[in-house]
Every structure is written in structure tokens, then in C-alpha cells.
């Protein structure tokens, strides 16, 4: 596993929760997606530019997620993202969501495989070398 860990803070808003103030399970996918986007942005990769300049787009291929504890209305969360593996045409991310107040209280863990695709044909395509270099 690589040591380059990105952290992205977020807060739970009323719109994220059910009537009991607990985060709806599918919303965790949004938090993880936003954190991966910010991770790539920090590395110098804007996804719209990857499409227009490199001709590649990324799509989630598989997710393994464990919901360990509920997040609730107004919680402050910290989403950590790291690239665990770089392959020719895919990336495997390890992501964790913790309560910001107690960074040891893990509420969600995910392993997400993202495939690199040709932006036009949507067929698998090799990750651009400059991107591989930056992520390894």
C-alpha cells in the first residue's frame, strides 16, 4: 500500500439524512466520490481535462463497502483516500470515513476499483503514463 493519503473534510447536512437524522446509506458513495475527485485534483488531474486532453474517463468498476457505524446530522467527517494499487488500466482506492472529532472512530470503509476508459468508445484504455508516474 502506498503512503500517500489524502484527507477531505465534509459535514452531514439535513438533506443527507432520513427522518431520524441518520445518513442514508447511498450518500456514503457521494462522499467517497467527492474525496477521490479532490485527491486527483490535488495531484493535478481535473477529470474534465483528462477527457478533453487525454481522451480518458474513469468509471467505478467495483465496490466493496463496510458500514460500521452511522453518521448523523451535523457530524463532521473526514474521508481518507489512498491509491492502493495502480494497474495498466485501473486503480484500486482504499477509502475510510471517520468522525472528525475522534479520528479513530471509523464509520465506513471501502475498496473501490476504477477503470480507465477511452472517452469516446468507452472501452478499456491504458492509464496515461504521466498519471501513473504521479500516482506511484
C-alpha positions in Angstrom: 0.0 0.0 0.0 1.3 3.5 -0.8 1.9 6.0 1.9 0.2 9.0 0.0 -3.0 9.5 2.0 -5.4 12.4 1.1 -7.9 13.7 3.6 -11.1 15.5 2.7 -13.4 17.0 5.3 -17.2 17.2 5.0 -20.2 17.8 7.1 -23.5 15.9 7.2 -26.4 18.2 6.1 -30.1 17.6 6.8 -30.6 16.7 3.2 -28.3 13.7 3.6 -30.4 12.1 6.4 -33.6 10.3 7.0 -36.3 11.3 9.4 -34.2 10.0 12.3 -31.2 12.2 11.4 -29.1 9.2 10.1 -27.3 9.3 6.8 -29.0 7.4 4.0 -26.6 4.6 3.0 -26.2 5.6 -0.6 -24.9 9.0 0.3 -21.7 7.5 1.5 -20.9 6.8 -2.2 -21.2 10.5 -2.8 -18.7 11.3 -0.1 -16.3 8.8 -1.3 -16.6 10.0 -4.9 -16.0 13.6 -3.9 -13.0 12.7 -1.9 -11.5 10.7 -4.9 -12.1 13.7 -7.1 -10.3 16.1 -4.6 -7.5 13.6 -4.3 -7.0 13.6 -8.1 -7.4 17.4 -8.2 -4.6 17.7 -5.6 -2.4 15.6 -7.8 -3.1 17.9 -10.7 -5.7 15.9 -12.6 -9.0 17.6 -13.4 -11.4 15.0 -14.7 -12.9 17.2 -17.5 -9.3 17.9 -18.7 -8.5 14.2 -18.7 -11.4 13.7 -21.0 -10.7 16.6 -23.3 -6.9 16.5 -23.3 -6.0 12.8 -22.7 -9.2 11.2 -24.1 -9.7 9.1 -20.9 -12.5 8.9 -18.4 -12.7 6.9 -15.2 -15.7 4.7 -14.1 -16.2 2.8 -11.0 -16.0 -0.9 -11.8 -16.4 -2.5 -8.4 -17.0 -1.5 -4.7 -16.6 -3.4 -1.5 -18.0 -1.3 1.4 -18.5 -1.9 5.1 -20.9 0.3 7.0 -19.5 0.1 10.6 -21.4 2.9 12.4 -24.0 5.5 11.3 -23.1 9.1 10.6 -25.7 11.6 11.8 -27.0 15.1 11.0 -24.3 17.7 11.6 -21.5 15.2 12.1 -18.1 16.4 10.8 -16.4 13.7 8.8 -13.0 13.1 7.4 -12.7 11.0 4.3 -9.3 9.5 3.6 -8.2 8.3 0.2 -5.2 6.4 -1.0 -4.3 4.6 -4.1 -3.6 1.0 -3.0 -2.8 -0.4 -6.5 -2.1 1.0 -10.0 -2.6 -1.3 -12.9 -2.3 -0.7 -16.6 -5.9 0.3 -17.0 -7.3 0.5 -13.4 -6.8 2.0 -10.0 -7.7 0.5 -6.7 -8.5 3.0 -3.9 -8.8 2.4 -0.2 -11.1 4.9 1.5 -12.1 5.4 5.0 -14.7 7.7 6.6 -14.1 8.7 10.2 -15.7 11.2 12.6 -13.5 14.3 12.6 -13.9 14.7 16.4 -12.4 11.3 17.1 -10.2 10.2 14.2 -10.1 6.7 15.4 -13.8 6.1 15.1 -14.1 4.5 11.7 -17.7 4.6 10.4 -17.2 3.4 6.8 -14.5 1.5 4.9 -14.4 1.0 1.1 -12.2 -0.6 -1.6 -13.1 0.9 -4.9 -11.8 -0.3 -8.3 -11.9 2.3 -11.0 -11.4 1.5 -14.7 -9.8 3.8 -17.2 -11.8 4.1 -20.4 -11.5 5.7 -23.8 -13.7 8.8 -23.5 -15.2 8.2 -27.0 -15.7 4.4 -27.3 -16.0 3.7 -23.5 -13.7 0.7 -24.0 -10.8 0.0 -21.6 -7.8 2.1 -22.2 -4.4 2.3 -20.6 -3.9 5.0 -17.9 -1.8 7.8 -19.3 1.9 7.4 -18.3 2.1 10.8 -16.7 -0.8 9.9 -14.5 0.8 6.6 -13.5 4.0 8.4 -12.7 2.2 10.9 -10.4 0.2 8.2 -8.6 3.0 5.7 -7.9 
